[in-house]
Amino acid sequence: MRIETTDLAGLAVLHWQVHEDERGSFARTFCRETLAKAGIAFEVDQANVSISPVPRTLRGLHFQHPPHEEAKIVTCARGRIWDVAVDVRAGSPTYGRWRAFELRPGGPSLHVPAGFAHAYLTLEPDTEVHYLMDGAYAPHATGGIRWDDPALAIPWPAEPALISERDRNLPFFESGA
């Protein structure tokens, strides 16, 4: 695994080293030791999977309020997603800045650090996304930001076709999401 850091501290692209032969392919998608050597401490507490049958399904922008922040490693196992991470860490020099990446089967994965809001838009039908989480979900600590917040001006590759009622009603970033 090769780790590509970004200008947002802790946000990293995890490039897989894919080995192929007549049987198919093999890649390590998580290695605690490799991440630790790159300065990313990550211990898996939960593993989650999301399947979205409808293309252009939007999920997010979600995060958990302190002290329940959680980091995640996001991998697209089937289909493709436009994955977005927004720094919502109070006092961070990159507060309010975001980065987006296209994820697809075969890598890369994305390490989203604690204190970031996260969302993705599915780009194909029957998209499957796997998450490794380093913290437990705390329903009372959930927060979020509107996906179309003009203050963030995220250039989504397509208009969402399906958004949950909860996500449609998330607050705007500057309103203290």
C-alpha positions as a Markdown table, in Angstrom:
| # | Residue | x | y | z |
|---|---|---|---|---|
| 1 | Met | 0.0 | 0.0 | 0.0 |
| 2 | Arg | 1.2 | 3.4 | -0.9 |
| 3 | Ile | -0.1 | 6.4 | 1.1 |
| 4 | Glu | -0.6 | 9.7 | -0.6 |
| 5 | Thr | -1.1 | 12.6 | 1.9 |
| 6 | Thr | -3.2 | 15.6 | 1.0 |
| 7 | Asp | -2.9 | 19.2 | 2.1 |
| 8 | Leu | -5.7 | 18.5 | 4.7 |
| 9 | Ala | -3.9 | 17.0 | 7.7 |
| 10 | Gly | -4.8 | 13.3 | 8.1 |
| 11 | Leu | -6.8 | 13.0 | 4.8 |
| 12 | Ala | -5.0 | 10.4 | 2.7 |
| 13 | Val | -5.4 | 8.4 | -0.4 |
| 14 | Leu | -4.5 | 4.7 | 0.1 |
| 15 | His | -3.2 | 3.3 | -3.2 |
| 16 | Trp | -3.4 | -0.5 | -3.4 |
| 17 | Gln | -0.6 | -2.5 | -4.8 |
| 18 | Val | -2.5 | -5.0 | -6.9 |
| 19 | His | -0.9 | -8.3 | -7.8 |
| 20 | Glu | -2.4 | -10.2 | -10.7 |
| 21 | Asp | -1.9 | -13.7 | -12.1 |
| 22 | Glu | -4.1 | -16.3 | -13.8 |
| 23 | Arg | -6.4 | -16.5 | -10.8 |
| 24 | Gly | -7.2 | -12.9 | -10.8 |
| 25 | Ser | -5.9 | -10.2 | -8.5 |
| 26 | Phe | -5.0 | -9.6 | -4.8 |
| 27 | Ala | -4.4 | -6.4 | -2.9 |
| 28 | Arg | -4.0 | -5.5 | 0.7 |
| 29 | Thr | -6.5 | -2.8 | 1.5 |
| 30 | Phe | -5.7 | -2.2 | 5.2 |
| 31 | Cys | -2.4 | -2.5 | 7.1 |
| 32 | Arg | -2.3 | -1.0 | 10.6 |
| 33 | Glu | 1.6 | -1.0 | 10.6 |
| 34 | Thr | 1.9 | 0.7 | 7.2 |
| 35 | Leu | -0.6 | 3.4 | 8.3 |
| 36 | Ala | 1.2 | 3.9 | 11.6 |
| 37 | Lys | 4.5 | 4.4 | 9.8 |
| 38 | Ala | 2.8 | 7.2 | 7.8 |
| 39 | Gly | 1.6 | 8.8 | 11.0 |
| 40 | Ile | -2.0 | 7.5 | 10.8 |
| 41 | Ala | -3.1 | 5.6 | 13.9 |
| 42 | Phe | -6.1 | 3.5 | 13.1 |
| 43 | Glu | -7.7 | 0.7 | 15.1 |
| 44 | Val | -10.8 | -1.0 | 13.6 |
| 45 | Asp | -13.9 | -0.9 | 15.9 |
| 46 | Gln | -16.6 | -1.4 | 13.3 |
| 47 | Ala | -16.9 | -2.5 | 9.7 |
| 48 | Asn | -19.9 | -1.3 | 7.7 |
| 49 | Val | -21.2 | -1.8 | 4.2 |
| 50 | Ser | -23.6 | 0.3 | 2.2 |
| 51 | Ile | -25.4 | -0.8 | -1.0 |
| 52 | Ser | -27.1 | 1.8 | -3.2 |
| 53 | Pro | -29.2 | 0.3 | -6.1 |
| 54 | Val | -30.0 | 3.7 | -7.6 |
| 55 | Pro | -27.2 | 5.6 | -9.4 |
| 56 | Arg | -26.7 | 9.2 | -8.1 |
| 57 | Thr | -27.7 | 8.3 | -4.6 |
| 58 | Leu | -26.2 | 10.9 | -2.2 |
| 59 | Arg | -25.2 | 10.0 | 1.4 |
| 60 | Gly | -23.9 | 12.7 | 3.7 |
| 61 | Leu | -22.2 | 15.1 | 4.6 |
| 62 | His | -22.1 | 13.3 | 8.0 |
| 63 | Phe | -19.8 | 13.5 | 11.0 |
| 64 | Gln | -19.9 | 13.0 | 14.8 |
| 65 | His | -19.5 | 15.8 | 17.3 |
| 66 | Pro | -16.7 | 15.7 | 19.9 |
| 67 | Pro | -15.8 | 13.7 | 21.8 |
| 68 | His | -17.3 | 11.0 | 19.5 |
| 69 | Glu | -15.4 | 11.8 | 16.3 |
| 70 | Glu | -14.5 | 8.8 | 14.2 |
| 71 | Ala | -12.0 | 8.2 | 11.4 |
| 72 | Lys | -12.9 | 5.9 | 8.6 |
| 73 | Ile | -11.3 | 4.1 | 5.7 |
| 74 | Val | -13.7 | 4.1 | 2.7 |
| 75 | Thr | -13.5 | 1.6 | -0.1 |
| 76 | Cys | -15.7 | 1.2 | -3.1 |
| 77 | Ala | -16.2 | -2.5 | -3.7 |
| 78 | Arg | -18.7 | -2.3 | -6.6 |
| 79 | Gly | -19.7 | 0.6 | -8.9 |
| 80 | Arg | -18.1 | 4.1 | -8.5 |
| 81 | Ile | -18.4 | 6.9 | -6.1 |
| 82 | Trp | -17.5 | 10.6 | -5.9 |
| 83 | Asp | -16.2 | 10.8 | -2.3 |
| 84 | Val | -16.0 | 14.1 | -0.4 |
| 85 | Ala | -14.3 | 14.9 | 2.9 |
| 86 | Val | -14.7 | 18.3 | 4.6 |
| 87 | Asp | -12.5 | 19.5 | 7.5 |
| 88 | Val | -14.8 | 20.5 | 10.3 |
| 89 | Arg | -12.2 | 20.4 | 13.1 |
| 90 | Ala | -12.5 | 23.5 | 15.3 |
| 91 | Gly | -9.3 | 25.4 | 15.2 |
| 92 | Ser | -7.9 | 23.6 | 12.2 |
| 93 | Pro | -6.0 | 25.8 | 9.7 |
| 94 | Thr | -7.9 | 24.0 | 6.9 |
| 95 | Tyr | -11.3 | 24.3 | 8.6 |
| 96 | Gly | -14.0 | 24.4 | 5.9 |
| 97 | Arg | -11.8 | 23.1 | 3.1 |
| 98 | Trp | -12.7 | 19.9 | 1.3 |
| 99 | Arg | -11.3 | 17.4 | -1.2 |
| 100 | Ala | -13.1 | 15.0 | -3.5 |
| 101 | Phe | -11.9 | 11.7 | -5.0 |
| 102 | Glu | -13.4 | 9.1 | -7.4 |
| 103 | Leu | -13.3 | 5.7 | -5.8 |
| 104 | Arg | -13.8 | 2.4 | -7.7 |
| 105 | Pro | -13.1 | -1.3 | -7.2 |
| 106 | Gly | -9.4 | -2.0 | -7.3 |
| 107 | Gly | -8.6 | 1.1 | -5.3 |
| 108 | Pro | -7.7 | 3.5 | -4.1 |
| 109 | Ser | -9.4 | 3.8 | -0.7 |
| 110 | Leu | -9.6 | 7.0 | 1.4 |
| 111 | His | -8.6 | 7.6 | 5.0 |
| 112 | Val | -11.0 | 10.2 | 6.3 |
| 113 | Pro | -9.7 | 11.5 | 9.7 |
| 114 | Ala | -11.7 | 12.1 | 12.8 |
| 115 | Gly | -13.3 | 15.6 | 12.6 |
| 116 | Phe | -14.2 | 15.5 | 8.9 |
| 117 | Ala | -17.6 | 15.5 | 7.4 |
| 118 | His | -18.0 | 12.8 | 4.8 |
| 119 | Ala | -20.3 | 12.2 | 1.8 |
| 120 | Tyr | -20.4 | 10.4 | -1.4 |
| 121 | Leu | -22.5 | 10.3 | -4.6 |
| 122 | Thr | -22.9 | 6.9 | -6.3 |
| 123 | Leu | -22.1 | 7.1 | -10.0 |
| 124 | Glu | -23.3 | 3.6 | -11.1 |
| 125 | Pro | -26.2 | 1.3 | -10.1 |
| 126 | Asp | -25.8 | -1.2 | -7.3 |
| 127 | Thr | -22.8 | 0.6 | -5.8 |
| 128 | Glu | -21.3 | -1.1 | -2.7 |
| 129 | Val | -19.2 | 0.9 | -0.3 |
| 130 | His | -17.2 | -0.6 | 2.7 |
| 131 | Tyr | -16.2 | 1.4 | 5.7 |
| 132 | Leu | -13.7 | 0.5 | 8.4 |
| 133 | Met | -14.4 | 2.7 | 11.4 |
| 134 | Asp | -12.1 | 3.5 | 14.3 |
| 135 | Gly | -14.8 | 4.5 | 16.7 |
| 136 | Ala | -18.3 | 3.4 | 17.7 |
| 137 | Tyr | -21.3 | 5.1 | 16.2 |
| 138 | Ala | -22.9 | 7.5 | 18.7 |
| 139 | Pro | -26.4 | 8.4 | 17.5 |
| 140 | His | -26.7 | 11.3 | 19.9 |
| 141 | Ala | -23.5 | 12.8 | 18.5 |
| 142 | Thr | -24.4 | 12.8 | 14.8 |
| 143 | Gly | -24.0 | 16.0 | 12.8 |
| 144 | Gly | -24.1 | 17.0 | 9.2 |
| 145 | Ile | -23.9 | 19.6 | 6.5 |
| 146 | Arg | -26.0 | 20.2 | 3.5 |
| 147 | Trp | -24.4 | 18.6 | 0.4 |
| 148 | Asp | -25.2 | 21.7 | -1.7 |
| 149 | Asp | -24.0 | 24.3 | 0.7 |
| 150 | Pro | -22.9 | 27.4 | -1.3 |
| 151 | Ala | -20.2 | 28.2 | 1.3 |
| 152 | Leu | -18.5 | 24.9 | 0.4 |
| 153 | Ala | -19.3 | 25.0 | -3.4 |
| 154 | Ile | -18.5 | 21.3 | -3.9 |
| 155 | Pro | -18.7 | 20.6 | -7.7 |
| 156 | Trp | -20.7 | 17.3 | -7.6 |
| 157 | Pro | -20.3 | 15.5 | -10.9 |
| 158 | Ala | -24.1 | 15.1 | -11.2 |
| 159 | Glu | -27.3 | 16.2 | -9.6 |
| 160 | Pro | -28.4 | 13.6 | -6.9 |
| 161 | Ala | -31.4 | 11.4 | -7.9 |
| 162 | Leu | -32.0 | 10.1 | -4.4 |
| 163 | Ile | -31.3 | 11.8 | -1.0 |
| 164 | Ser | -32.8 | 10.8 | 2.3 |
| 165 | Glu | -35.1 | 13.2 | 4.1 |
| 166 | Arg | -32.6 | 13.6 | 6.9 |
| 167 | Asp | -29.8 | 14.6 | 4.5 |
| 168 | Arg | -32.0 | 17.0 | 2.6 |
| 169 | Asn | -32.7 | 18.8 | 5.8 |
| 170 | Leu | -29.1 | 19.1 | 7.2 |
| 171 | Pro | -28.0 | 22.6 | 8.2 |
| 172 | Phe | -25.7 | 24.8 | 6.2 |
| 173 | Phe | -22.1 | 24.8 | 7.2 |
| 174 | Glu | -21.9 | 28.4 | 8.6 |
| 175 | Ser | -25.0 | 27.8 | 10.7 |
| 176 | Gly | -22.9 | 25.6 | 13.0 |
| 177 | Ala | -23.7 | 22.2 | 11.6 |
